[in-house]
Amino acid sequence: MKECAVTNKLLERRSEYRKQVHQYHSVEFSIDGLEFSYQFRIRNIASMSVCVLVKEDSDILPRLKVGDTLNMKYYSTCSVYPPEYLETAIRHITKDDQGRFKGHFLVGLEILDRP
């Protein structure tokens, strides 16, 4: 069983507490005009980048645009915490023609509001 760490806010050196994106394992969102919500595993490709992988033939891909802002539902890596809705911007959509993500697009996300 995975243990959960709780951060002591008093030890935080910033003036406001900011939850780190590595505390989330997946994100769910829906797009107007599509019947279902889509849930994606969060991938930390680079140290400051959070991405999701979207198959190139997915119905949601043509509806995603760089600069779009969506209210996304983030699921914590620790099941005792409830999901959080956070305003999130799409920062890049990059096709990967080679390697382990071949046939997918990397969709870069930036959480705009933080608890």
C-alpha positions as CSV (number, residue, x, y, z in Angstrom):
1,M,0.0,0.0,0.0
2,K,1.3,3.4,-1.0
3,E,1.9,5.8,1.9
4,C,0.8,9.4,1.7
5,A,2.9,12.3,2.9
6,V,1.2,15.4,4.3
7,T,3.1,18.6,4.0
8,N,3.3,20.8,7.1
9,K,2.3,24.3,5.8
10,L,4.4,25.9,8.5
11,L,7.5,24.4,7.0
12,E,6.7,25.9,3.6
13,R,9.0,28.9,2.9
14,R,6.7,30.6,0.3
15,S,4.1,33.1,1.4
16,E,1.4,30.8,0.0
17,Y,1.1,27.0,-0.1
18,R,1.4,25.5,-3.5
19,K,0.6,21.8,-4.3
20,Q,3.2,20.2,-6.5
21,V,2.0,18.6,-9.8
22,H,3.7,15.3,-9.0
23,Q,1.0,14.8,-6.3
24,Y,-1.4,14.0,-9.1
25,H,-1.5,10.8,-11.1
26,S,-4.3,11.6,-13.6
27,V,-6.5,14.3,-14.9
28,E,-10.0,14.2,-16.3
29,F,-11.8,16.7,-18.5
30,S,-14.6,17.0,-21.0
31,I,-15.0,19.1,-24.2
32,D,-18.3,20.5,-25.4
33,G,-19.7,18.4,-28.2
34,L,-18.2,15.1,-27.0
35,E,-20.4,12.7,-25.1
36,F,-17.8,11.4,-22.6
37,S,-15.2,12.8,-20.2
38,Y,-11.6,11.7,-20.9
39,Q,-9.1,10.7,-18.2
40,F,-5.4,10.7,-18.8
41,R,-2.4,9.6,-16.8
42,I,-0.1,12.6,-16.0
43,R,3.4,12.3,-17.3
44,N,6.2,14.5,-16.0
45,I,8.4,14.4,-19.1
46,A,10.6,17.3,-18.0
47,S,11.2,18.7,-14.6
48,M,8.8,21.6,-15.1
49,S,6.5,20.1,-17.7
50,V,3.3,18.2,-17.1
51,C,1.9,16.3,-20.1
52,V,-0.8,13.9,-21.1
53,L,-0.5,11.5,-24.0
54,V,-3.4,11.6,-26.5
55,K,-3.6,9.0,-29.4
56,E,-3.4,10.6,-32.8
57,D,-6.8,9.2,-33.8
58,S,-8.6,10.3,-30.6
59,D,-11.9,12.2,-31.0
60,I,-10.7,14.8,-28.4
61,L,-7.5,15.7,-30.2
62,P,-8.9,18.0,-32.9
63,R,-10.8,19.9,-30.3
64,L,-7.8,20.8,-28.2
65,K,-6.1,24.1,-29.0
66,V,-3.0,25.7,-27.6
67,G,-4.1,28.5,-25.3
68,D,-7.4,26.9,-24.3
69,T,-8.2,27.0,-20.6
70,L,-10.3,24.2,-19.1
71,N,-11.5,23.3,-15.6
72,M,-9.8,19.9,-15.2
73,K,-10.3,17.3,-12.4
74,Y,-7.0,16.2,-10.9
75,Y,-6.8,12.9,-9.0
76,S,-4.2,12.7,-6.2
77,T,-1.6,10.0,-6.0
78,C,-2.9,9.5,-2.4
79,S,-6.4,8.1,-2.5
80,V,-7.4,9.7,0.9
81,Y,-7.5,13.1,-0.9
82,P,-10.5,14.0,-3.0
83,P,-10.1,15.0,-6.6
84,E,-9.5,18.8,-7.2
85,Y,-10.9,20.9,-10.0
86,L,-8.1,23.3,-11.2
87,E,-8.1,25.8,-14.0
88,T,-5.6,24.5,-16.5
89,A,-4.2,25.9,-19.8
90,I,-3.0,23.9,-22.8
91,R,0.6,25.1,-23.5
92,H,1.7,22.9,-26.3
93,I,0.5,20.0,-28.5
94,T,3.5,18.1,-29.9
95,K,3.4,15.0,-32.2
96,D,5.9,12.3,-31.3
97,D,6.8,10.4,-34.5
98,Q,9.5,8.2,-32.9
99,G,10.3,6.4,-29.8
100,R,8.0,5.1,-27.1
101,F,5.2,7.7,-27.7
102,K,5.0,7.1,-31.4
103,G,1.4,7.6,-32.7
104,H,0.6,10.0,-29.8
105,F,0.6,13.7,-29.2
106,L,2.1,15.1,-26.0
107,V,-0.3,17.8,-24.6
108,G,1.5,20.1,-22.2
109,L,-0.5,21.5,-19.4
110,E,-0.1,24.4,-16.9
111,I,-2.2,24.6,-13.8
112,L,-3.2,28.2,-13.5
113,D,-4.9,28.3,-10.1
114,R,-3.4,26.4,-7.2
115,P,-4.9,25.6,-3.8
